[in-house]
Amino acid sequence: MAKKIFPIIKYRFIAVAVSAVLLLAGIVGFVLLDGFNLGIDFQSGFSQRVQIAPAAVSVVYAGSDTVTLDVSGGDTTLVVRGDSGSKYLSFTAQAYPTAGQLAAGMTEQVPGVTATAIEPSLATSGIITGFGLPATLSATPLVLNSANTDTASYISIDEMRKALGASTQVQVVGDEYRQIFQIKLGNDGNASEADISASVREKLDTAFGDAKVVTLQTDFVGPKFSSTLITGSILTVVVAIAMILLYVWFRFKLSYALAAIITLCHDTLLLVAFIVIFQLEVSSTTIAALLTIIGYSLNNVIVIFDRIRENKPILKEMGTMELIDISVSQSLTRTLFSSLTTILAILPLAILATGSIQLFAIELAFGVLVGAYSCNFIAPSLYLWISKKTSVDKKLIVEASIPVPAATSVGEVEEKTASVVEDAGIPTAERKLKGKRQQKK
Amino acid sequence: MKKRGRLFIVLLVVVMCGIFLYPTIKWYAFVPQETKDLATGSKIQIKEYASGRATKDLRELKALVAADPTAALPEEYSGIIPMAKENYQAMKQSVPKKWTVEAVFGGFYSEQGMFDALESSYRTELLALKDLSGDVLQLGLDLRGGMSILLEADTASWEAKNGKKLSATEVSSLLGDDIAILNERIDQFGVTEPDIRAQGTDQILIEIPGAADPERVNSFLKGKGSLAFQIVDQDLTSQLQTYFKENPGEIYTDAGQLKQPAFLPAGRIAAGYYVNDSYGLDELESYVVLYEEIGLDGIHISDAQSSTNSVTGQPTANFELDTTGGEIFYKLTSTHTGETLAVVQDGKVKAMATITEAIRNSVQITGFSVEEASDLSIVLKTAALPIELTVVSQQAVGASLGEDTVSSGLIAILIGLLLVFLFMVAIYKRSGLFADIALLFNLVIMLAVLSAFNMTLTLTSIAGLVLTVGMAVDANVIIFERIKEELALGKTVEASAKAGFAKAFWTIMDANITTIIAALVLSQLGSGSVKGFANTLAVGIVSSMFNALFVVKLMFDAVLSRKNPRLSISWRGNR
């Protein structure tokens, strides 16, 4: 079957204009939307450990002495320091097994202390030690929380995730029955540790009811990728591009190499523009998507350039523009099918998956589309312009020695190409000849 | 290339994949969960378990033999039969045909011998599994969680060493350097996917996927200067050993540290000499007196490699010294020829050797286990930690992704894979099926090679693998389209296939080599996940090229070798 030849190169100015507009949109977006939407991989944030433990007892003190309360191993100790000296009172978990008994015991034995059981049936052996203890009692109630020992009312990690939202990372710490969770969240503004802590609390309180969550520890964490790592990575990519340039220069020609590299940068920048405009969260998977697109774009362009290189000696009497049209058209089925298979592999992820993996798929899908467009429109146009520039000097020398048919000089073919629509006769005939020659060998 | 040669190479790759994937398959399919938990525990836990089980087994066996000496040996104790057999042979007695309980007892000289045999059978099994667990594909932090380790900068020892106070900003910049080095040590190939961050002002939070072995984590924290060569004072050593034998109460301080006896002159220190027991744990063997002055500091060691001594079969560590180190070591060994040299790591004497001649560059030392030697080499290859770290806490952490997220992700990945497969069959018919088979094989090859690099599977890396498959189709598409073009020119089926593969060859090569160049540069110069991505990409490209040019070609050859072959390559018409 004779393949249809599409007048691709005719649209080169439109293609470049479209790309320029998209890139410009990216730059405008970058300025207006204040850069990237960085995830916790790229910026500092907070790490917090919380434990689900319902409030068991609330304690207030209304006397003139200093009363401190401490908990260790489920045993509650009150130290009363006053004018008459110090007094230690210990309420062991053995003697006071439930919150109700503990509250009654404390109220009874220490004058001025009023302890109210919030959940009288909770076991005192699970009272949480640590954050905020030992505490000095005052009129503001001190709430003691007790870890849940009832498996039926466990809060699962999924419920935690739902309560905290998608941008927060939640992990179970240790065994699940202990109900300790680690929360990591990014800090996009300049919120303080206290603000973040309060917002986490608020979310958890609305989800699970007041005073059910104890904060065990809050800490500032740095980004997974430091700025030196990022600049280092960018530098590495630049070195990689330089090496590619050398290889393509060696295997093809400088004009091909330059066109391939510019197309590669074009594809990558368009993807970056896409990420900026839609404010997609930048995480480590974004890096993976960008690198994938670099490889993908390169692959596409080289396959088309390979066809141009192959056709060049066969289609000697044709102009560069016709040559490009024929070569791109011949590779078109391959370009479409290859892009389609990749899109098929990604699309279910973009639709069904959630979180960063969905973003990864969306970014890749966009990148593949851009790659399919640029390898057909941008890369051949660039090659046309660059090879025109570089071949001018050489052509003068060639023309001086051998008379060249008019059609080969690049400038004059422009009118003719517009009318070339489906003439594949010349290449086919030539290639038949070549095929026979090969068979003879 | 000849068809037979191609078939041979493909089979060779299949076998290689089998070898690489064997540990993973064995670990996940044939090792029960309790055994896995035991094997991933620390060596001390394994030791406790093995001796505990041996004690219990011995008691039960004794009860059995008392009840009925002629009873057959229960299956669960069959692990000691080989040892009993060996003992019978050593005693030059006939090996019993039937292993009754009595016969087994007859095979051991003493109860202790039987206990040792029982313990060793548990130990060998668990230690072998522990080794195995290091070679399997791990599930990442997002899918299964792992170990969270909190480290703290040891500012006090830094200040003592450098004689000045550290400001908070200095500490955090030193910690930043530490993080970069830890990344390199823990994630050599960039595919382990740990999460390493600064926490607070002076802490580092590390999360490592899988049941990380606390001992190995510790080995990555060791400083370069933790290793030193020191000369042994022989006379004082024998004096010390006699002294300790006579005064056992004087060996340790209340804190459990070795006491420095009063008779030691200035410039000499007493240290413990440790050997690896059968678990690879340090066991105190004896005491030595060392010259306090360090003969050669570990900072002069440029590389360490583990090998096996060809004569004794013992693991050997080969240390390469830098130029300055070589000079120092040559001077040291030439002035102290005939004396004993000790290798000291973290204050423990790990190995001792008599200096027979002056040595300059390379030192070979036995006394390190293979693991120790290879961990040491990783530590030595990377820069020293600018500030030492101490472990504050270690805790297991759960998966960072929810179960529904994981399952919806996996379903999506499967659907994608299926769509690609169906598409290929729809477009290229039987040839598409060939491509699909090659793609599946491609997936296996990638998993096999990456498991050898300690790859960790995260949801993203699984998606990446499938994506590579979607892209690997490309090589097949290029070949098939070429063959279709040739067929369109009216060539015979054989000629078209031949020309199609031949013409597509350089297209595929050029397109893939360019990408491989990018991958290699990123893999050599990049760090962390960039490096991991590049390694995965490189493996994927090579494997997809292999599949298109070898495996698919082989299947085409099989079709073409029939009489009147039909290619079945296009959805249009009868081709």
Interface residues (C-beta under 8 A of the other chain):
Chain A: M1 A2 K3 S47 I157 D158 R161 Q169 V170 Q171 V172 V173 G174 D175 E176 Q182 D219 F220 V221 G222 P223 K224 F225 S226 T228 L229 G232 S233 L235 T236 V237 V239 A240 I241 M243 I244 Y247 V248 R251 F252 A260 S284 T285 I287 A288 L291 T292 I294 G295 Y296 L298 N299 I302 V303 D306 R307 E310 Q330 T333 R334 F337 S338 L340 T341 T342 L344 A345 I346 L347 P348 L349 I351 L352 A353 T354 G355 S356 I357 F360 A361 L364 T428 R431 K432 G435 Q438 Q439
Chain B: G145 S148 G176 I179 A180 D195 I196 R197 A198 Q199 G200 Q203 L205 Q395 A396 V397 G398 A399 S400 L401 G402 E403 D404 T405 S408 G409 I411 A412 I413 I415 G416 L417 L419 V420 F423 M424 I427 L459 T460 A463 G464 V466 L467 V469 G470 M471 V473 D474 V477 I478 E481 E485 E486 A488 L489 K491 A495 A499 K503 W506 T507 D510 A511 N512 I513 T514 T515 I517 A518 A519 V521 L522 L525 G526 S527 G528 S529 V530 F533 A534 L537
